[in-house]
């Protein structure tokens, strides 16, 4: 499997979720299963079925996070030079050429993407259009809603 790029903050967030799953959620579901078993007949016990289903979800998520972290290529954007171009981890100020609206995005890993926080996935159409571009360049983004053009105002590594 190939490496999965993620920022330091994204890796820490996954580690925190993994810790919570292992130390809080897993023991809670084990207790819920024990409690449901103590109620008797398991064939018609909805609490038992729900607890077992929740246990399966938790164990699956633990395995998924451990897998992602084992293949993670953790990148600290503050240590990147980028040589004046947009690369993974860069924070980019853009201006929509049509509307004049200004937006700021940080290019992050797939698991970290959150448009509300201004974090876009490295595999998103806009990030793919920005990668390799310099300040002052125009980036043409082909998206489901149509083609948009953005001017790169500033590139930062924070």
Rosetta silent file (secondary structure, phi, psi, omega in degrees, C-alpha in Angstrom):
SEQUENCE: XXXXXXXXXXXXXXXXXXXXXXXXXXXXXXXXXXXXXXXXXXXXXXXXXXXXXXXXXXXXXXXXXXXXXXXXXXXXXXXXXXXXXXXXXXXXXXXXXXXXXXXXXXXXXXXXXXXXXXXXXXXXXXXXXXXXXXXXXXXXXXXXXXXXXXXXXXXXXX
SCORE:     score description
SCORE:     0.000 S_00000001
   1 L     0.000  144.321 -179.274    0.000    0.000    0.000 S_00000001
   2 L   -83.007  162.313 -177.750    1.246    3.497   -0.752 S_00000001
   3 L   -68.879  152.174 -179.173    1.825    6.141    1.882 S_00000001
   4 E  -110.419  112.314 -179.592   -1.054    8.361    2.983 S_00000001
   5 E   -72.850  138.941  173.708   -0.074   12.042    3.296 S_00000001
   6 E  -155.044  154.416  178.885   -1.406   13.890    6.320 S_00000001
   7 E   -79.618  167.943  178.177   -0.480   16.932    8.338 S_00000001
   8 H   -59.767  -42.612  179.935    0.791   16.764   11.901 S_00000001
   9 H   -63.586  -39.496  178.400   -2.586   18.046   13.138 S_00000001
  10 H   -65.199  -40.566  178.393   -4.439   15.370   11.152 S_00000001
  11 H   -65.710  -41.264  178.592   -2.238   12.610   12.557 S_00000001
  12 H   -63.795  -38.996  178.739   -2.763   13.886   16.110 S_00000001
  13 H   -63.204  -42.542  178.018   -6.523   13.968   15.573 S_00000001
  14 H   -66.473  -40.694  178.529   -6.502   10.333   14.410 S_00000001
  15 H   -62.540  -40.173  178.782   -4.295    9.290   17.347 S_00000001
  16 H   -65.011  -41.204  177.839   -6.690   10.997   19.779 S_00000001
  17 H   -63.945  -42.262  178.824   -9.670    9.209   18.203 S_00000001
  18 H   -61.491  -43.855  178.989   -7.819    5.886   18.404 S_00000001
  19 H   -61.566  -43.390  179.227   -6.995    6.465   22.063 S_00000001
  20 H   -64.309  -43.015  179.532  -10.652    7.304   22.838 S_00000001
  21 H   -60.981  -42.391 -176.902  -11.906    4.238   20.980 S_00000001
  22 H   -76.376  -37.088 -173.220   -9.526    1.939   22.843 S_00000001
  23 H   -97.190  -21.178 -177.534   -9.797    3.438   26.323 S_00000001
  24 H  -116.366  -58.105 -172.644  -13.417    4.657   26.479 S_00000001
  25 H   -69.255  -43.852 -179.027  -15.651    3.239   23.745 S_00000001
  26 H   -61.754  -50.620  177.785  -14.314   -0.334   23.668 S_00000001
  27 H   -61.235  -35.423  179.906  -14.664   -0.898   27.455 S_00000001
  28 H   -64.787  -42.251 -179.573  -18.130    0.700   27.416 S_00000001
  29 H   -71.445  -32.710  175.823  -19.395   -1.631   24.707 S_00000001
  30 H   -63.355  -41.818  176.672  -17.887   -4.658   26.489 S_00000001
  31 H   -64.474  -39.541  179.600  -19.825   -3.657   29.608 S_00000001
  32 H   -64.937  -38.746  177.876  -22.998   -3.195   27.543 S_00000001
  33 H   -65.760  -43.715  178.922  -22.602   -6.700   26.074 S_00000001
  34 H   -62.059  -41.222  178.874  -22.075   -8.194   29.555 S_00000001
  35 H   -63.416  -43.735 -179.545  -25.145   -6.341   30.835 S_00000001
  36 H   -66.653  -36.646  178.053  -27.263   -7.587   27.919 S_00000001
  37 H   -63.975  -35.439 -177.495  -26.035  -11.162   28.430 S_00000001
  38 L   -69.318  -12.943 -179.084  -27.094  -11.037   32.053 S_00000001
  39 L   -82.650   -4.348  175.394  -30.678  -10.388   30.928 S_00000001
  40 L   106.275 -133.774 -173.050  -31.047  -13.939   29.675 S_00000001
  41 L   -48.987  113.641 -177.090  -32.260  -15.141   26.240 S_00000001
  42 L   -82.125  -18.913 -175.669  -29.914  -13.604   23.626 S_00000001
  43 L   -66.403  -27.161 -179.591  -31.991  -14.643   20.602 S_00000001
  44 L  -123.941   30.341 -176.568  -34.556  -11.893   21.196 S_00000001
  45 L  -103.558  102.649 -177.833  -32.394   -9.385   23.058 S_00000001
  46 H   -65.953  -34.780  179.161  -32.257   -6.097   21.128 S_00000001
  47 H   -63.185  -41.032  179.275  -29.753   -4.573   23.584 S_00000001
  48 H   -64.621  -46.826  179.560  -27.347   -7.431   22.963 S_00000001
  49 H   -60.212  -43.404 -179.636  -27.698   -7.139   19.170 S_00000001
  50 H   -65.067  -41.947 -179.881  -27.147   -3.365   19.308 S_00000001
  51 H   -65.868  -40.749  178.523  -24.098   -3.713   21.562 S_00000001
  52 H   -65.914  -38.976  177.802  -22.571   -6.385   19.301 S_00000001
  53 H   -64.765  -43.075  177.810  -23.178   -4.189   16.253 S_00000001
  54 H   -63.231  -39.574  178.345  -21.564   -1.220   18.020 S_00000001
  55 H   -61.660  -42.605  178.300  -18.618   -3.433   18.995 S_00000001
  56 H   -61.697  -41.202  177.618  -18.141   -4.403   15.342 S_00000001
  57 H   -63.488  -46.719 -178.488  -18.160   -0.752   14.310 S_00000001
  58 H   -61.808  -47.484 -179.286  -15.627    0.202   17.009 S_00000001
  59 H   -63.575  -38.182  177.356  -13.274   -2.664   16.178 S_00000001
  60 H   -64.476  -42.177  179.576  -13.522   -1.844   12.464 S_00000001
  61 H   -67.104  -39.202  177.149  -12.755    1.835   13.084 S_00000001
  62 H   -59.940  -46.821  179.797   -9.783    0.926   15.305 S_00000001
  63 H   -62.888  -40.620  179.856   -8.371   -1.279   12.533 S_00000001
  64 H   -63.338  -46.726 -179.359   -8.982    1.434    9.934 S_00000001
  65 H   -65.634  -44.115  178.860   -7.216    4.143   11.967 S_00000001
  66 H   -60.045  -39.199  177.374   -4.294    1.861   12.841 S_00000001
  67 H   -63.954  -46.195  179.472   -3.908    1.062    9.144 S_00000001
  68 H   -62.549  -43.510 -179.632   -3.960    4.711    8.116 S_00000001
  69 H   -67.042  -32.710 -179.608   -1.457    5.669   10.792 S_00000001
  70 H   -70.373  -26.706  178.858    0.872    2.820    9.819 S_00000001
  71 L  -103.049    5.820 -175.787    0.999    4.100    6.219 S_00000001
  72 E   -69.416  136.656  169.758    0.917    7.799    7.146 S_00000001
  73 E  -109.573   95.684 -174.817    3.491   10.160    5.755 S_00000001
  74 E   -79.751  124.825 -176.001    3.181   12.923    8.344 S_00000001
  75 E  -121.243  127.895  177.002    4.142   16.296    6.905 S_00000001
  76 L   -95.098  108.869 -177.324    4.617   19.471    8.947 S_00000001
  77 H   -57.269  -29.648 -178.456    3.618   22.392    6.671 S_00000001
  78 H   -66.772  -21.265 -178.744    5.745   24.815    8.734 S_00000001
  79 H   -93.985   -1.833 -178.874    8.892   22.927    7.676 S_00000001
  80 L   -86.719  143.103  174.321    8.101   23.063    3.950 S_00000001
  81 L   -93.546  -43.069  178.141    9.705   25.573    1.684 S_00000001
  82 H    71.672  -14.336  179.613    7.497   24.830   -1.307 S_00000001
  83 H    51.021   39.154  175.570    9.796   27.017   -3.397 S_00000001
  84 H    76.115   15.051  179.664    6.965   29.490   -3.923 S_00000001
  85 E  -127.244  163.643 -179.333    4.497   26.968   -5.282 S_00000001
  86 L   -76.980  123.909  175.511    1.440   25.169   -3.955 S_00000001
  87 L  -135.030  175.586  177.506    2.275   21.778   -2.431 S_00000001
  88 L   -54.172  134.786  177.600    0.651   19.496    0.148 S_00000001
  89 L    92.641  -13.240 -178.138    0.137   21.389    3.414 S_00000001
  90 L   -70.212  145.770  171.662    0.176   24.855    1.830 S_00000001
  91 E  -104.120  125.747 -170.944   -2.382   27.455    2.843 S_00000001
  92 E  -123.686  128.753  173.383   -3.504   29.350   -0.236 S_00000001
  93 E   -93.802  126.787 -175.951   -5.395   32.630   -0.550 S_00000001
  94 E  -124.570  154.898  171.384   -7.482   32.681   -3.728 S_00000001
  95 E  -125.437  125.722  176.631   -9.709   35.118   -5.561 S_00000001
  96 E   -70.533  120.291 -174.841  -12.578   33.869   -7.685 S_00000001
  97 L   -67.476  -25.730 -178.712  -12.085   35.654  -11.013 S_00000001
  98 L   -81.624  -50.234 -174.565  -15.813   35.711  -11.767 S_00000001
  99 L   -96.819  -18.685 -177.188  -17.276   36.917   -8.475 S_00000001
 100 L    82.599    0.105 -179.417  -14.229   38.532   -6.869 S_00000001
 101 L   -68.071  140.686  178.767  -14.822   36.512   -3.689 S_00000001
 102 E  -107.379  136.210  179.671  -11.710   35.699   -1.696 S_00000001
 103 E  -135.855  158.033  176.779  -11.237   32.328    0.015 S_00000001
 104 E  -127.287  129.927  178.336   -8.450   30.594    1.907 S_00000001
 105 E  -129.967  148.410  169.201   -7.807   26.852    1.727 S_00000001
 106 E  -112.956  133.133  179.614   -5.216   24.518    3.169 S_00000001
 107 E   -84.984  116.609 -174.984   -4.363   21.433    1.112 S_00000001
 108 E  -130.819  179.448  177.392   -4.557   18.418    3.465 S_00000001
 109 L   -70.470  164.833 -177.006   -5.011   14.640    3.415 S_00000001
 110 L   -57.702  -39.726 -177.329   -8.302   12.978    2.550 S_00000001
 111 L   -74.188  -17.585 -176.338   -9.177   12.219    6.198 S_00000001
 112 L   -94.643  -15.663 -172.971   -8.545   15.799    7.320 S_00000001
 113 L   -56.670  131.686  177.223  -10.626   17.596    4.702 S_00000001
 114 E  -156.854  101.514 -174.511  -13.295   19.880    6.161 S_00000001
 115 H   -60.569  -30.631  179.062  -14.553   22.678    3.934 S_00000001
 116 H   -64.218  -29.577  178.412  -16.024   24.516    6.946 S_00000001
 117 H   -95.162    3.426 -179.872  -12.484   24.825    8.335 S_00000001
 118 L    75.973   25.188 -179.962  -11.040   25.736    4.936 S_00000001
 119 E  -110.490  120.608 -178.964   -9.264   22.394    4.548 S_00000001
 120 E  -113.263  144.591 -178.766   -9.497   20.733    1.149 S_00000001
 121 E   -67.817  141.572  176.731   -8.436   17.212    0.241 S_00000001
 122 L   -57.150  -24.895 -178.471   -5.313   16.752   -1.871 S_00000001
 123 L   -95.426    3.571  179.285   -7.472   14.683   -4.224 S_00000001
 124 L   -74.629  155.760 -179.869  -10.214   17.334   -4.662 S_00000001
 125 H   -57.280  -39.918 -177.843  -10.578   19.071   -8.044 S_00000001
 126 H   -69.397  -40.389  178.712   -9.537   22.450   -6.645 S_00000001
 127 H   -65.618  -41.238  179.077   -6.418   21.087   -4.917 S_00000001
 128 H   -62.342  -35.331  179.027   -5.401   19.202   -8.065 S_00000001
 129 H   -72.350  -28.905 -176.515   -5.761   22.452  -10.048 S_00000001
 130 H   -84.565  -32.754 -174.380   -3.654   24.387   -7.500 S_00000001
 131 L   -54.786  128.299  177.588   -0.751   21.944   -7.001 S_00000001
 132 L    90.154  -10.928 -179.069    2.430   23.243   -8.612 S_00000001
 133 L   -82.107  159.499 -179.927    1.104   26.749   -9.256 S_00000001
 134 E  -112.411  168.188  175.030    2.809   29.960   -8.011 S_00000001
 135 L   -57.536  137.394 -179.307    1.510   33.250   -6.597 S_00000001
 136 L    90.545  -17.304  178.470   -0.150   35.267   -9.356 S_00000001
 137 L   -72.041  156.494  172.828   -0.967   32.159  -11.440 S_00000001
 138 E  -101.913  137.390  178.269   -4.493   31.357  -12.525 S_00000001
 139 E  -117.094  125.522  178.510   -5.922   27.951  -11.662 S_00000001
 140 E   -98.383  119.675 -176.404   -8.802   26.570  -13.692 S_00000001
 141 E  -107.876  119.138  176.571  -10.973   24.235  -11.637 S_00000001
 142 E   -96.487  110.914 -177.541  -13.273   21.829  -13.438 S_00000001
 143 E  -125.103  167.929  179.513  -15.978   20.880  -10.955 S_00000001
 144 L   -55.548  -31.177 -178.769  -19.471   19.372  -11.241 S_00000001
 145 L   -82.529    0.203 -178.963  -20.967   22.882  -11.058 S_00000001
 146 E   121.771 -179.257 -178.549  -18.869   24.081  -14.014 S_00000001
 147 E   -90.574  132.732  177.912  -15.449   25.553  -14.614 S_00000001
 148 E  -125.202  150.449  179.896  -14.171   28.256  -12.246 S_00000001
 149 E  -120.505  132.089 -179.135  -11.023   30.284  -12.429 S_00000001
 150 E  -124.104  142.290  170.854   -9.056   31.407   -9.366 S_00000001
 151 E   -98.513  135.128  178.233   -6.060   33.679   -9.007 S_00000001
 152 E   -84.622  113.663 -177.099   -3.520   32.624   -6.403 S_00000001
 153 E   -86.153  -43.893 -176.852   -2.960   35.656   -4.187 S_00000001
 154 E  -154.551  145.950  175.802   -0.650   34.201   -1.528 S_00000001
 155 E  -122.095  125.932 -179.282    0.882   30.879   -0.523 S_00000001
 156 E  -129.063  157.326  176.082    1.790   30.289    3.137 S_00000001
 157 L  -124.930   93.932 -177.160    3.102   27.355    5.146 S_00000001
 158 L  -117.585    0.000    0.000    1.619   27.566    8.641 S_00000001
